[in-house]
Amino acid sequence: MSFALINDGQIMDRISEGCRKKRLLLNMTQEALSTKANVSLNTIKKFERGEPFSFRTIISVLRALGEIGRLQELILNFEESPEEIFLREQSSKPARKRASRER
């Protein structure tokens, strides 16, 4: 089933369930995962129950499970076009101030 056809909660549930299955496949306890991911045991328990979690938790858990490469498709290197560079540089410069003259 495509992620486009399910809601955000269902996607979160599938991510947490997939990570739980991978943890069990690796014969890793929740405690070991929490240590390796550098998050609390309570965070792992909530994560695996499908309770709301942060993107940082996903990154930590995926890294600890050896699955961080799954995010590779999200990290794309795009070169900025000359127009994008110009617009970025212009937006970062302070606006010029001019004295107003009497009318």
Secondary structure, 3 states (H helix, E strand, C coil): CCHHHCCHHHHHHHHHHHHHHHHHHCCCCHHHHHHHHCCCHHHHHHHHHCCCCCHHHHHHHHHHCCCHHHHHHHCCCCCCCHHHHHHHHHHHCCCCCCCCCCC
